[in-house]
């Protein structure tokens, strides 16, 4: 299964050893995680600004993601596709990647529930879905 992770979930996966970490590691092992340069930039920037991670650590995490995830470019998305225009590149990536699901903690994204053929799920929803399989 191809899965796109929003930057907030990727950051949570590296910030603590909770559900997001477990889910992300499982998806890396058993599925194909798809990210974009946009998501990598956001992860690196927010790790430094919000979590005060030293720049070398943020770069190391980015390098890890570049090595272990598929990187793709986003398709264009109409401006009115979602409430927050900052989410458009993530929706565009999900469409371009033909992802089965997009995992996010962003309320503006989650309210959509689906974008084209991609289910938009919380980390818990994907975790529960994978456990049922």
Phi and psi in radians as a Rosetta constraint file:
Dihedral C 1 N 2 CA 2 C 2 CIRCULARHARMONIC -1.638 0.35
Dihedral N 2 CA 2 C 2 N 3 CIRCULARHARMONIC 2.255 0.35
Dihedral C 2 N 3 CA 3 C 3 CIRCULARHARMONIC -2.292 0.35
Dihedral N 3 CA 3 C 3 N 4 CIRCULARHARMONIC 2.265 0.35
Dihedral C 3 N 4 CA 4 C 4 CIRCULARHARMONIC -1.757 0.35
Dihedral N 4 CA 4 C 4 N 5 CIRCULARHARMONIC 2.291 0.35
Dihedral C 4 N 5 CA 5 C 5 CIRCULARHARMONIC -1.885 0.35
Dihedral N 5 CA 5 C 5 N 6 CIRCULARHARMONIC 2.251 0.35
Dihedral C 5 N 6 CA 6 C 6 CIRCULARHARMONIC -1.195 0.35
Dihedral N 6 CA 6 C 6 N 7 CIRCULARHARMONIC 2.705 0.35
Dihedral C 6 N 7 CA 7 C 7 CIRCULARHARMONIC -1.019 0.35
Dihedral N 7 CA 7 C 7 N 8 CIRCULARHARMONIC -0.594 0.35
Dihedral C 7 N 8 CA 8 C 8 CIRCULARHARMONIC -1.107 0.35
Dihedral N 8 CA 8 C 8 N 9 CIRCULARHARMONIC -0.584 0.35
Dihedral C 8 N 9 CA 9 C 9 CIRCULARHARMONIC -1.348 0.35
Dihedral N 9 CA 9 C 9 N 10 CIRCULARHARMONIC -0.669 0.35
Dihedral C 9 N 10 CA 10 C 10 CIRCULARHARMONIC -1.073 0.35
Dihedral N 10 CA 10 C 10 N 11 CIRCULARHARMONIC -0.789 0.35
Dihedral C 10 N 11 CA 11 C 11 CIRCULARHARMONIC -1.075 0.35
Dihedral N 11 CA 11 C 11 N 12 CIRCULARHARMONIC -0.771 0.35
Dihedral C 11 N 12 CA 12 C 12 CIRCULARHARMONIC -1.083 0.35
Dihedral N 12 CA 12 C 12 N 13 CIRCULARHARMONIC -0.597 0.35
Dihedral C 12 N 13 CA 13 C 13 CIRCULARHARMONIC -1.121 0.35
Dihedral N 13 CA 13 C 13 N 14 CIRCULARHARMONIC -0.570 0.35
Dihedral C 13 N 14 CA 14 C 14 CIRCULARHARMONIC -1.638 0.35
Dihedral N 14 CA 14 C 14 N 15 CIRCULARHARMONIC -0.289 0.35
Dihedral C 14 N 15 CA 15 C 15 CIRCULARHARMONIC -1.449 0.35
Dihedral N 15 CA 15 C 15 N 16 CIRCULARHARMONIC -0.531 0.35
Dihedral C 15 N 16 CA 16 C 16 CIRCULARHARMONIC -2.619 0.35
Dihedral N 16 CA 16 C 16 N 17 CIRCULARHARMONIC 2.790 0.35
Dihedral C 16 N 17 CA 17 C 17 CIRCULARHARMONIC -1.691 0.35
Dihedral N 17 CA 17 C 17 N 18 CIRCULARHARMONIC 0.958 0.35
Dihedral C 17 N 18 CA 18 C 18 CIRCULARHARMONIC -1.848 0.35
Dihedral N 18 CA 18 C 18 N 19 CIRCULARHARMONIC -2.631 0.35
Dihedral C 18 N 19 CA 19 C 19 CIRCULARHARMONIC -1.017 0.35
Dihedral N 19 CA 19 C 19 N 20 CIRCULARHARMONIC -0.807 0.35
Dihedral C 19 N 20 CA 20 C 20 CIRCULARHARMONIC -1.086 0.35
Dihedral N 20 CA 20 C 20 N 21 CIRCULARHARMONIC -0.692 0.35
Dihedral C 20 N 21 CA 21 C 21 CIRCULARHARMONIC -1.102 0.35
Dihedral N 21 CA 21 C 21 N 22 CIRCULARHARMONIC -0.858 0.35
Dihedral C 21 N 22 CA 22 C 22 CIRCULARHARMONIC -1.070 0.35
Dihedral N 22 CA 22 C 22 N 23 CIRCULARHARMONIC -0.785 0.35
Dihedral C 22 N 23 CA 23 C 23 CIRCULARHARMONIC -1.104 0.35
Dihedral N 23 CA 23 C 23 N 24 CIRCULARHARMONIC -0.810 0.35
Dihedral C 23 N 24 CA 24 C 24 CIRCULARHARMONIC -1.090 0.35
Dihedral N 24 CA 24 C 24 N 25 CIRCULARHARMONIC -0.798 0.35
Dihedral C 24 N 25 CA 25 C 25 CIRCULARHARMONIC -1.102 0.35
Dihedral N 25 CA 25 C 25 N 26 CIRCULARHARMONIC -0.709 0.35
Dihedral C 25 N 26 CA 26 C 26 CIRCULARHARMONIC -1.082 0.35
Dihedral N 26 CA 26 C 26 N 27 CIRCULARHARMONIC -0.772 0.35
Dihedral C 26 N 27 CA 27 C 27 CIRCULARHARMONIC -1.156 0.35
Dihedral N 27 CA 27 C 27 N 28 CIRCULARHARMONIC -0.653 0.35
Dihedral C 27 N 28 CA 28 C 28 CIRCULARHARMONIC -1.088 0.35
Dihedral N 28 CA 28 C 28 N 29 CIRCULARHARMONIC -0.672 0.35
Dihedral C 28 N 29 CA 29 C 29 CIRCULARHARMONIC -1.319 0.35
Dihedral N 29 CA 29 C 29 N 30 CIRCULARHARMONIC -0.704 0.35
Dihedral C 29 N 30 CA 30 C 30 CIRCULARHARMONIC -1.947 0.35
Dihedral N 30 CA 30 C 30 N 31 CIRCULARHARMONIC -0.161 0.35
Dihedral C 30 N 31 CA 31 C 31 CIRCULARHARMONIC -2.419 0.35
Dihedral N 31 CA 31 C 31 N 32 CIRCULARHARMONIC -3.027 0.35
Dihedral C 31 N 32 CA 32 C 32 CIRCULARHARMONIC -1.934 0.35
Dihedral N 32 CA 32 C 32 N 33 CIRCULARHARMONIC 2.003 0.35
Dihedral C 32 N 33 CA 33 C 33 CIRCULARHARMONIC -1.569 0.35
Dihedral N 33 CA 33 C 33 N 34 CIRCULARHARMONIC 2.227 0.35
Dihedral C 33 N 34 CA 34 C 34 CIRCULARHARMONIC -1.991 0.35
Dihedral N 34 CA 34 C 34 N 35 CIRCULARHARMONIC 2.209 0.35
Dihedral C 34 N 35 CA 35 C 35 CIRCULARHARMONIC -2.234 0.35
Dihedral N 35 CA 35 C 35 N 36 CIRCULARHARMONIC 3.078 0.35
Dihedral C 35 N 36 CA 36 C 36 CIRCULARHARMONIC -2.318 0.35
Dihedral N 36 CA 36 C 36 N 37 CIRCULARHARMONIC 2.938 0.35
Dihedral C 36 N 37 CA 37 C 37 CIRCULARHARMONIC -1.036 0.35
Dihedral N 37 CA 37 C 37 N 38 CIRCULARHARMONIC -0.639 0.35
Dihedral C 37 N 38 CA 38 C 38 CIRCULARHARMONIC -1.020 0.35
Dihedral N 38 CA 38 C 38 N 39 CIRCULARHARMONIC -0.826 0.35
Dihedral C 38 N 39 CA 39 C 39 CIRCULARHARMONIC -1.160 0.35
Dihedral N 39 CA 39 C 39 N 40 CIRCULARHARMONIC -0.748 0.35
Dihedral C 39 N 40 CA 40 C 40 CIRCULARHARMONIC -1.059 0.35
Dihedral N 40 CA 40 C 40 N 41 CIRCULARHARMONIC -0.743 0.35
Dihedral C 40 N 41 CA 41 C 41 CIRCULARHARMONIC -1.051 0.35
Dihedral N 41 CA 41 C 41 N 42 CIRCULARHARMONIC -0.786 0.35
Dihedral C 41 N 42 CA 42 C 42 CIRCULARHARMONIC -1.151 0.35
Dihedral N 42 CA 42 C 42 N 43 CIRCULARHARMONIC -0.730 0.35
Dihedral C 42 N 43 CA 43 C 43 CIRCULARHARMONIC -1.072 0.35
Dihedral N 43 CA 43 C 43 N 44 CIRCULARHARMONIC -0.856 0.35
Dihedral C 43 N 44 CA 44 C 44 CIRCULARHARMONIC -1.064 0.35
Dihedral N 44 CA 44 C 44 N 45 CIRCULARHARMONIC -0.779 0.35
Dihedral C 44 N 45 CA 45 C 45 CIRCULARHARMONIC -1.139 0.35
Dihedral N 45 CA 45 C 45 N 46 CIRCULARHARMONIC -0.808 0.35
Dihedral C 45 N 46 CA 46 C 46 CIRCULARHARMONIC -1.255 0.35
Dihedral N 46 CA 46 C 46 N 47 CIRCULARHARMONIC -0.557 0.35
Dihedral C 46 N 47 CA 47 C 47 CIRCULARHARMONIC -1.028 0.35
Dihedral N 47 CA 47 C 47 N 48 CIRCULARHARMONIC -0.702 0.35
Dihedral C 47 N 48 CA 48 C 48 CIRCULARHARMONIC -1.344 0.35
Dihedral N 48 CA 48 C 48 N 49 CIRCULARHARMONIC -0.804 0.35
Dihedral C 48 N 49 CA 49 C 49 CIRCULARHARMONIC -1.343 0.35
Dihedral N 49 CA 49 C 49 N 50 CIRCULARHARMONIC -0.849 0.35
Dihedral C 49 N 50 CA 50 C 50 CIRCULARHARMONIC -1.525 0.35
Dihedral N 50 CA 50 C 50 N 51 CIRCULARHARMONIC -0.658 0.35
Dihedral C 50 N 51 CA 51 C 51 CIRCULARHARMONIC -1.762 0.35
Dihedral N 51 CA 51 C 51 N 52 CIRCULARHARMONIC -0.023 0.35
Dihedral C 51 N 52 CA 52 C 52 CIRCULARHARMONIC 1.015 0.35
Dihedral N 52 CA 52 C 52 N 53 CIRCULARHARMONIC 0.542 0.35
Dihedral C 52 N 53 CA 53 C 53 CIRCULARHARMONIC -1.232 0.35
Dihedral N 53 CA 53 C 53 N 54 CIRCULARHARMONIC 2.417 0.35
Dihedral C 53 N 54 CA 54 C 54 CIRCULARHARMONIC -1.081 0.35
Dihedral N 54 CA 54 C 54 N 55 CIRCULARHARMONIC 2.556 0.35
Dihedral C 54 N 55 CA 55 C 55 CIRCULARHARMONIC -0.915 0.35
Dihedral N 55 CA 55 C 55 N 56 CIRCULARHARMONIC -0.740 0.35
Dihedral C 55 N 56 CA 56 C 56 CIRCULARHARMONIC -1.080 0.35
Dihedral N 56 CA 56 C 56 N 57 CIRCULARHARMONIC -0.610 0.35
Dihedral C 56 N 57 CA 57 C 57 CIRCULARHARMONIC -1.201 0.35
Dihedral N 57 CA 57 C 57 N 58 CIRCULARHARMONIC -0.778 0.35
Dihedral C 57 N 58 CA 58 C 58 CIRCULARHARMONIC -1.062 0.35
Dihedral N 58 CA 58 C 58 N 59 CIRCULARHARMONIC -0.708 0.35
Dihedral C 58 N 59 CA 59 C 59 CIRCULARHARMONIC -1.167 0.35
Dihedral N 59 CA 59 C 59 N 60 CIRCULARHARMONIC -0.639 0.35
Dihedral C 59 N 60 CA 60 C 60 CIRCULARHARMONIC -1.133 0.35
Dihedral N 60 CA 60 C 60 N 61 CIRCULARHARMONIC -0.731 0.35
Dihedral C 60 N 61 CA 61 C 61 CIRCULARHARMONIC -1.112 0.35
Dihedral N 61 CA 61 C 61 N 62 CIRCULARHARMONIC -0.745 0.35
Dihedral C 61 N 62 CA 62 C 62 CIRCULARHARMONIC -1.054 0.35
Dihedral N 62 CA 62 C 62 N 63 CIRCULARHARMONIC -0.783 0.35
Dihedral C 62 N 63 CA 63 C 63 CIRCULARHARMONIC -1.072 0.35
Dihedral N 63 CA 63 C 63 N 64 CIRCULARHARMONIC -0.701 0.35
Dihedral C 63 N 64 CA 64 C 64 CIRCULARHARMONIC -1.049 0.35
Dihedral N 64 CA 64 C 64 N 65 CIRCULARHARMONIC -0.812 0.35
Dihedral C 64 N 65 CA 65 C 65 CIRCULARHARMONIC -1.115 0.35
Dihedral N 65 CA 65 C 65 N 66 CIRCULARHARMONIC -0.722 0.35
Dihedral C 65 N 66 CA 66 C 66 CIRCULARHARMONIC -1.089 0.35
Dihedral N 66 CA 66 C 66 N 67 CIRCULARHARMONIC -0.567 0.35
Dihedral C 66 N 67 CA 67 C 67 CIRCULARHARMONIC -1.393 0.35
Dihedral N 67 CA 67 C 67 N 68 CIRCULARHARMONIC -0.631 0.35
Dihedral C 67 N 68 CA 68 C 68 CIRCULARHARMONIC -1.790 0.35
Dihedral N 68 CA 68 C 68 N 69 CIRCULARHARMONIC -0.095 0.35
Dihedral C 68 N 69 CA 69 C 69 CIRCULARHARMONIC -2.100 0.35
Dihedral N 69 CA 69 C 69 N 70 CIRCULARHARMONIC 2.686 0.35
Dihedral C 69 N 70 CA 70 C 70 CIRCULARHARMONIC -1.354 0.35
Dihedral N 70 CA 70 C 70 N 71 CIRCULARHARMONIC 2.391 0.35
Dihedral C 70 N 71 CA 71 C 71 CIRCULARHARMONIC -1.948 0.35
Dihedral N 71 CA 71 C 71 N 72 CIRCULARHARMONIC 2.240 0.35
Dihedral C 71 N 72 CA 72 C 72 CIRCULARHARMONIC -2.387 0.35
Dihedral N 72 CA 72 C 72 N 73 CIRCULARHARMONIC 2.887 0.35
Dihedral C 72 N 73 CA 73 C 73 CIRCULARHARMONIC -1.692 0.35
Dihedral N 73 CA 73 C 73 N 74 CIRCULARHARMONIC 2.562 0.35
Dihedral C 73 N 74 CA 74 C 74 CIRCULARHARMONIC -1.390 0.35
Dihedral N 74 CA 74 C 74 N 75 CIRCULARHARMONIC 2.569 0.35
Dihedral C 74 N 75 CA 75 C 75 CIRCULARHARMONIC -1.386 0.35
Dihedral N 75 CA 75 C 75 N 76 CIRCULARHARMONIC 2.699 0.35
Dihedral C 75 N 76 CA 76 C 76 CIRCULARHARMONIC -1.127 0.35
Dihedral N 76 CA 76 C 76 N 77 CIRCULARHARMONIC 2.555 0.35
Dihedral C 76 N 77 CA 77 C 77 CIRCULARHARMONIC -2.286 0.35
Dihedral N 77 CA 77 C 77 N 78 CIRCULARHARMONIC 2.381 0.35
Dihedral C 77 N 78 CA 78 C 78 CIRCULARHARMONIC -1.027 0.35
Dihedral N 78 CA 78 C 78 N 79 CIRCULARHARMONIC 2.484 0.35
Dihedral C 78 N 79 CA 79 C 79 CIRCULARHARMONIC -0.969 0.35
Dihedral N 79 CA 79 C 79 N 80 CIRCULARHARMONIC -0.578 0.35
Dihedral C 79 N 80 CA 80 C 80 CIRCULARHARMONIC -1.530 0.35
Dihedral N 80 CA 80 C 80 N 81 CIRCULARHARMONIC 0.217 0.35
Dihedral C 80 N 81 CA 81 C 81 CIRCULARHARMONIC -1.207 0.35
Dihedral N 81 CA 81 C 81 N 82 CIRCULARHARMONIC -0.466 0.35
Dihedral C 81 N 82 CA 82 C 82 CIRCULARHARMONIC -2.677 0.35
Dihedral N 82 CA 82 C 82 N 83 CIRCULARHARMONIC 2.941 0.35
Dihedral C 82 N 83 CA 83 C 83 CIRCULARHARMONIC -1.204 0.35
Dihedral N 83 CA 83 C 83 N 84 CIRCULARHARMONIC -0.632 0.35
Dihedral C 83 N 84 CA 84 C 84 CIRCULARHARMONIC -1.881 0.35
Dihedral N 84 CA 84 C 84 N 85 CIRCULARHARMONIC 1.992 0.35
Dihedral C 84 N 85 CA 85 C 85 CIRCULARHARMONIC -1.068 0.35
Dihedral N 85 CA 85 C 85 N 86 CIRCULARHARMONIC -0.355 0.35
Dihedral C 85 N 86 CA 86 C 86 CIRCULARHARMONIC -1.205 0.35
Dihedral N 86 CA 86 C 86 N 87 CIRCULARHARMONIC -0.285 0.35
Dihedral C 86 N 87 CA 87 C 87 CIRCULARHARMONIC -1.518 0.35
Dihedral N 87 CA 87 C 87 N 88 CIRCULARHARMONIC -0.196 0.35
Dihedral C 87 N 88 CA 88 C 88 CIRCULARHARMONIC -0.990 0.35
Dihedral N 88 CA 88 C 88 N 89 CIRCULARHARMONIC -0.768 0.35
Dihedral C 88 N 89 CA 89 C 89 CIRCULARHARMONIC -1.108 0.35
Dihedral N 89 CA 89 C 89 N 90 CIRCULARHARMONIC -0.482 0.35
Dihedral C 89 N 90 CA 90 C 90 CIRCULARHARMONIC -1.285 0.35
Dihedral N 90 CA 90 C 90 N 91 CIRCULARHARMONIC -0.762 0.35
Dihedral C 90 N 91 CA 91 C 91 CIRCULARHARMONIC -1.092 0.35
Dihedral N 91 CA 91 C 91 N 92 CIRCULARHARMONIC -0.709 0.35
Dihedral C 91 N 92 CA 92 C 92 CIRCULARHARMONIC -1.100 0.35
Dihedral N 92 CA 92 C 92 N 93 CIRCULARHARMONIC -0.636 0.35
Dihedral C 92 N 93 CA 93 C 93 CIRCULARHARMONIC -1.177 0.35
Dihedral N 93 CA 93 C 93 N 94 CIRCULARHARMONIC -0.769 0.35
Dihedral C 93 N 94 CA 94 C 94 CIRCULARHARMONIC -1.011 0.35
Dihedral N 94 CA 94 C 94 N 95 CIRCULARHARMONIC -0.723 0.35
Dihedral C 94 N 95 CA 95 C 95 CIRCULARHARMONIC -1.188 0.35
Dihedral N 95 CA 95 C 95 N 96 CIRCULARHARMONIC -0.813 0.35
Dihedral C 95 N 96 CA 96 C 96 CIRCULARHARMONIC -1.099 0.35
Dihedral N 96 CA 96 C 96 N 97 CIRCULARHARMONIC -0.656 0.35
Dihedral C 96 N 97 CA 97 C 97 CIRCULARHARMONIC -1.398 0.35
Dihedral N 97 CA 97 C 97 N 98 CIRCULARHARMONIC -0.187 0.35
Dihedral C 97 N 98 CA 98 C 98 CIRCULARHARMONIC 0.915 0.35
Dihedral N 98 CA 98 C 98 N 99 CIRCULARHARMONIC 0.799 0.35
Dihedral C 98 N 99 CA 99 C 99 CIRCULARHARMONIC -1.257 0.35
Dihedral N 99 CA 99 C 99 N 100 CIRCULARHARMONIC 2.486 0.35
Dihedral C 99 N 100 CA 100 C 100 CIRCULARHARMONIC -1.271 0.35
Dihedral N 100 CA 100 C 100 N 101 CIRCULARHARMONIC -0.582 0.35
Dihedral C 100 N 101 CA 101 C 101 CIRCULARHARMONIC -2.607 0.35
Dihedral N 101 CA 101 C 101 N 102 CIRCULARHARMONIC 2.727 0.35
Dihedral C 101 N 102 CA 102 C 102 CIRCULARHARMONIC -2.087 0.35
Dihedral N 102 CA 102 C 102 N 103 CIRCULARHARMONIC 2.201 0.35
Dihedral C 102 N 103 CA 103 C 103 CIRCULARHARMONIC -1.839 0.35
Dihedral N 103 CA 103 C 103 N 104 CIRCULARHARMONIC 2.181 0.35
Dihedral C 103 N 104 CA 104 C 104 CIRCULARHARMONIC -2.609 0.35
Dihedral N 104 CA 104 C 104 N 105 CIRCULARHARMONIC 2.734 0.35
Dihedral C 104 N 105 CA 105 C 105 CIRCULARHARMONIC -1.930 0.35
Dihedral N 105 CA 105 C 105 N 106 CIRCULARHARMONIC 0.124 0.35
Dihedral C 105 N 106 CA 106 C 106 CIRCULARHARMONIC -1.476 0.35
Dihedral N 106 CA 106 C 106 N 107 CIRCULARHARMONIC 2.065 0.35
Dihedral C 106 N 107 CA 107 C 107 CIRCULARHARMONIC -1.030 0.35
Dihedral N 107 CA 107 C 107 N 108 CIRCULARHARMONIC -0.645 0.35
Dihedral C 107 N 108 CA 108 C 108 CIRCULARHARMONIC -1.126 0.35
Dihedral N 108 CA 108 C 108 N 109 CIRCULARHARMONIC -0.526 0.35
Dihedral C 108 N 109 CA 109 C 109 CIRCULARHARMONIC -1.435 0.35
Dihedral N 109 CA 109 C 109 N 110 CIRCULARHARMONIC -0.787 0.35
Dihedral C 109 N 110 CA 110 C 110 CIRCULARHARMONIC -1.127 0.35
Dihedral N 110 CA 110 C 110 N 111 CIRCULARHARMONIC -0.519 0.35
Dihedral C 110 N 111 CA 111 C 111 CIRCULARHARMONIC -1.090 0.35
Dihedral N 111 CA 111 C 111 N 112 CIRCULARHARMONIC -0.432 0.35
Dihedral C 111 N 112 CA 112 C 112 CIRCULARHARMONIC -1.216 0.35
Dihedral N 112 CA 112 C 112 N 113 CIRCULARHARMONIC -0.571 0.35
Dihedral C 112 N 113 CA 113 C 113 CIRCULARHARMONIC 1.173 0.35
Dihedral N 113 CA 113 C 113 N 114 CIRCULARHARMONIC -0.595 0.35
Dihedral C 113 N 114 CA 114 C 114 CIRCULARHARMONIC -2.696 0.35
Dihedral N 114 CA 114 C 114 N 115 CIRCULARHARMONIC 2.511 0.35
Dihedral C 114 N 115 CA 115 C 115 CIRCULARHARMONIC -2.262 0.35
Dihedral N 115 CA 115 C 115 N 116 CIRCULARHARMONIC 2.013 0.35
Dihedral C 115 N 116 CA 116 C 116 CIRCULARHARMONIC 0.918 0.35
Dihedral N 116 CA 116 C 116 N 117 CIRCULARHARMONIC -2.012 0.35
Dihedral C 116 N 117 CA 117 C 117 CIRCULARHARMONIC -1.722 0.35
Dihedral N 117 CA 117 C 117 N 118 CIRCULARHARMONIC 0.120 0.35
Dihedral C 117 N 118 CA 118 C 118 CIRCULARHARMONIC -1.793 0.35
Dihedral N 118 CA 118 C 118 N 119 CIRCULARHARMONIC 2.141 0.35
Dihedral C 118 N 119 CA 119 C 119 CIRCULARHARMONIC -1.277 0.35
Dihedral N 119 CA 119 C 119 N 120 CIRCULARHARMONIC 2.417 0.35
Dihedral C 119 N 120 CA 120 C 120 CIRCULARHARMONIC -1.875 0.35
Dihedral N 120 CA 120 C 120 N 121 CIRCULARHARMONIC 2.016 0.35
Dihedral C 120 N 121 CA 121 C 121 CIRCULARHARMONIC -2.193 0.35
Dihedral N 121 CA 121 C 121 N 122 CIRCULARHARMONIC 2.687 0.35
Dihedral C 121 N 122 CA 122 C 122 CIRCULARHARMONIC -1.340 0.35
Dihedral N 122 CA 122 C 122 N 123 CIRCULARHARMONIC 2.852 0.35
Dihedral C 122 N 123 CA 123 C 123 CIRCULARHARMONIC -0.975 0.35
Dihedral N 123 CA 123 C 123 N 124 CIRCULARHARMONIC -0.731 0.35
Dihedral C 123 N 124 CA 124 C 124 CIRCULARHARMONIC -1.083 0.35
Dihedral N 124 CA 124 C 124 N 125 CIRCULARHARMONIC -0.730 0.35
Dihedral C 124 N 125 CA 125 C 125 CIRCULARHARMONIC -1.089 0.35
Dihedral N 125 CA 125 C 125 N 126 CIRCULARHARMONIC -0.753 0.35
Dihedral C 125 N 126 CA 126 C 126 CIRCULARHARMONIC -1.179 0.35
Dihedral N 126 CA 126 C 126 N 127 CIRCULARHARMONIC -0.746 0.35
Dihedral C 126 N 127 CA 127 C 127 CIRCULARHARMONIC -0.969 0.35
Dihedral N 127 CA 127 C 127 N 128 CIRCULARHARMONIC -0.847 0.35
Dihedral C 127 N 128 CA 128 C 128 CIRCULARHARMONIC -1.115 0.35
Dihedral N 128 CA 128 C 128 N 129 CIRCULARHARMONIC -0.698 0.35
Dihedral C 128 N 129 CA 129 C 129 CIRCULARHARMONIC -1.099 0.35
Dihedral N 129 CA 129 C 129 N 130 CIRCULARHARMONIC -0.757 0.35
Dihedral C 129 N 130 CA 130 C 130 CIRCULARHARMONIC -1.190 0.35
Dihedral N 130 CA 130 C 130 N 131 CIRCULARHARMONIC -0.606 0.35
Dihedral C 130 N 131 CA 131 C 131 CIRCULARHARMONIC -1.179 0.35
Dihedral N 131 CA 131 C 131 N 132 CIRCULARHARMONIC -0.522 0.35
Dihedral C 131 N 132 CA 132 C 132 CIRCULARHARMONIC -1.301 0.35
Dihedral N 132 CA 132 C 132 N 133 CIRCULARHARMONIC -0.377 0.35
